[in-house]
């Protein structure tokens, strides 16, 4: 299974032009395998790859499950990208956590990797964005709700709860956030579109037309 590592930027907390901007605290440094790269971007510790791993274009998305603009992009832009580019083998997608908006953001990101242990990462990822609450840290992504989402997906609850309660993936999420500054991503959602001959960075919940123009120029 392809795993991924990340990259993201640093600034003070704010919401500007549809992108949540952040200040990342220092994180514990851990030794991790950064074997897979897309252009100059390593994706070794992010999500499994969505789509054909051999696709000529990779979209690297940096997001927080409590980010409302990430929710907007998930519902308004991603479906068209999935249909026209991912399902046709022209592109694939990797999601990297920038879990900074609230206290429940890191645990929600960890829960997605606990679901990945049971080969249900993308199903869990989708349920988080489908059931995102209206406010940050209003309880929709607390531990109890995260476990309820897993139960709704039919996951082995003993394995999932053991994973989540132990903080098994806390360092993975911390690592992803810490690495953000090395790539200049200043908030969520943030994107790198990596093609055969180069890459382009985007910020905010950009519409499908913006992605299409860039990706068509890369194919």
N, C-alpha and C positions, 0 to 999 in steps of 0.2 A: 504494500500500500504506500502510495506517495505521500510523504509528509512535507511540511513546509515551514520555513522560518521567515522573518519579516523585517519590516522597516517602516519607520514612521517619524514624525517631526516634533518640535517642542515649542511651546509658547504658553501664555497665560490663559486660564479658562474663559471662554466667551463663545457666543454664537454669532457668526458673521456670514452673511450671504449664503445661508444654507449649509454651512460647514461648521461643525463643532470644533473649536480650537482648544488646545490643552497644554498643561504643564505637567511633564512626567516626572514623578519622584524617582530617586535613584532606586534601582532594583538589584536584587542579588544576582551576581554573575554566575552562570552555570555553563558547564561544558556540554555542548549539544552538537549533533551531526548537522552540518550545514551543506550537505552534499548536493542538493538540487538547486540550480540557479536558472533564472530567466533573465537574460541580458546580464546586467550588473546586479540584479536583485535575487538574493537567496530566498527561497520559499520553503526551506527545510522544516520549519516548525509551525506552519500554518495548517490550513485544512487539507483534507484529501483533494485531489484535483477533480473538478467537476467537468466532465467531457473527456475527449480524447487526449491523453497525455502527449501525443505526437502532433497535436494541432499546431499550425504555424504561428498562432498568436496566443499569448497568455494575458488575461486580465487579472491583475493582482489588486484585490479590494481590501482596504483597511477600514474596519468598522467596529462599532460598539452596539450591542444588542438593545441598549436603551436610547440610541440615537434616533430621533424622529426623522431626520433627513435620510438616514440609512433605510428606515422603514419606507419612506417615499420612493427611494431608488429601487428598493426590493420590489415594490408593487407597481411602479410606473415605468421603469426602464428595463429592469432585469428580464421580465418575460419576453420582450422582443429580442433582446440579445440572446437569450437561451434558444429561442425558436430559429433565428436567422443565422446564428454563428456557432453556438455550442452544439446544438443537435445536428448540425450539418458538418461538424468536424473542422470548421474554420478557426475556432477559438476554444480555449478552455478557461476556467476560472479558478482562482485560489483565493480564499478568504483568510485574512490575517487580523487577529484581534488587536484593537486599540481600545482596551477596556478601562476607560478613565472617567466616564460621566457620573457614576454614582457608586455607592457601596455594593450594590448588587451586580454591577457590570462584570467584575472579575469572576464571580462565582457562576454567572450565566455562561461566560466563555469556557470556564472549566467544565461545566456540565456538557457542553457540546462535544468535548473530547472524551468524556465518559461515555457518551452515546457512540462516538467513533469506535470505542473498544468493542462495541457490538455491531459494527458496520452500519450504523444508523446516523452518521454525522449530518448528512445533508437533510434528512428528514427532521432531525432535531433543530438544526439551523432554521429551517423553514417555519417550524412551529413557534419558535421564539419571535420571529418577525410577524407571523400571522396573529399572535396574541400579545404583542407589545402593548403595555399600558399607556395611558394618556400622560402620565407624569413619571419622572425619574424617581426611582426608589419608593414607589407607592405600594409595593408589595407584590406586583405582578411577576417579578423575577426573583423572589426570595427562595430560600432553600426548599420550602414546602411546595411551592408552585413548580419549581424546576423538577422535583420528584414526581409531581402529578403529571407533568408533560411527558416524562419518561414512561410512566405507567400507561398513559393514553396511547403511546406508540407501541406498547407491548414489550418493552424491554425487560430483561431479567432484573428485577428490582433489587435483589440482594447484591448483585454485582454493581449496579448503578449507584446505589446508596453508599456502598463501601468506597467506591471511587470518589464520589463527591464529598463525603464526610471526611475522608482522609486528606483532602487537598492534593491528590495525586498530580494534578496538572497545574498547580498554582505557579510553579516556576516556569512552565512553558508559557503561560499567559504573561507573566512578568517579563520574560525574555523578549517576547514579541513587542511589548510596549516600550521596553528600554531601547530596542534596536531602531525604533521609529526615527529618532533624531538623525541617524546616519543617512537616511534617504530623503529627508526634507519634507515628509508628509506632515502637514500642519494641523490635521484634524480629520474628522469623520463626516461623511465618507470621503476617502481619498483613494486614488487609483493610479496604477501604472499600467499602460498598455504596451506590451513587449512584443515586437515583431521580429522577423528574420534579420532586419537591418538596422534596428534601433528601437527606442522606446519613447513614450510620451507620458507625462504626468498630468492628471486631472484632479481638481478639487471640487467637492460638493456633489449634490444629486443632479448631475448633468442629464439632459434628456437623451433619448436613443439616437437622435440625429447627430449629436456630437460624437458619440462612440462610433456610429456607422461611418461617418466621414473619415475618422482616423483609421479604423480597421480596414476599410476598403482601399485606402491608400497604401496599406502594408501588404495586402495580398497580391 
